[in-house]
Each structure stands twice: as structure tokens, then as C-alpha cells.
Amino acid sequence: MTINNSRATELNHAARFHPASQDALPCIEIAGVQVYAYIRDGRVCVSVDLETTDAELVRPDGTVPLTVDVGVDTVFKG
């Protein structure tokens, strides 16, 4: 399903931040997608968990459309 701009805005405004705890890394959650950004071994690490993605974002083949940008460069689009 394609998400229109109005629905995308709703989902973006509903995003939540989960701070780090003893058991979890810091995370931003949007539409069920969890994005973790943290420091490990002196490097910035970014991890994306798609297991709980809202159904409206999941394609019929079970994949989730995803784009990864670093600065102004798109490094992954799928």
C-alpha cells in the first residue's frame, strides 16, 4: 500500500523516543519500525528493526520500503 502525504505526516507526528535503559538501547519508533542509534567500540551504529512494522507499510511480498541516507547521499534504497 502507498502511504499518502497526509498519512505520512500523521505517522511522523506519532513517532516516539525510547531512551536507553539497563536492558535496551536508545530507539526512535515510527509506525512500528524501531531505529536504534548508539555508540559501540568508538563508532556510531545505526540498527533498524522491522519486525513490528505497521501492516500498512508492508508490501505484499512481506518487505518494507526503506531508504537509508547518510548526509545528503542515499546509500541504500529498497
N, C-alpha and C positions, 0 to 999 in steps of 0.2 A: 504494500500500500504506500502511496505517496503522501507525505505529510505536507499540508499547505502552510503558508507563512503564518497564518493566524494560530494554527495548532502548534507550530514550532515555537512561537512566542509563548504560548501557554506552558509548554513543556519546559522551556528555558527558565521561565519565571518560577516554576515549581522546583527547580534544582535545589539540592540540599548539600551542605557541607558536613561531613562527619570528621571531627578532629581525631587525631591519633589517641589511642588508649594503650593499656598494657597488652591487649590482645589484637589490636588492629592498627593498620597504617592509616594516615590521613586520606580521605576519599571525598570526591565530589560525585553525587549520584544524580543522574538525569534520565528520566524515562526508564528507570530500572538499570541503566548502564552505570557501572561503577568505575571511576577513573582515579587511580592512585598515583600520587606524585610524592616521592620520598628520596632521601639520601642514603646510599649504601656504598661502602668502600670508596668514599670520596667522589662518587658520581651521582648525578641526578638520574633517577629511574622513574619511568612512567609505565604503568601497567593498566590495561583495560580488561575488565571482567564483563563479558556479555551474557552470562548465564541467566540473569534475571531481567533481560531487556523486555520492555513492554511489547506485547504481541503486535501492536500497530506499526512497529518499526522493523519487524522480522519479515524478510522476503519469503515467498512461497517455498523456496529451496532451503529455508532454515538459516540463511545467512543474514547478517546485519550490515547495511551500507555503512562504510566507515572511511573517513578521510583523516589522515594524520599530517598536520602541518608543523614544521619547525621554523619559527620566524615567519618569513614570507614564502618559504618553499614547501610545496606539497611533497612529502616523502613517501606517502602511501595513499592509494585510493582504490577501494574495492567494494 
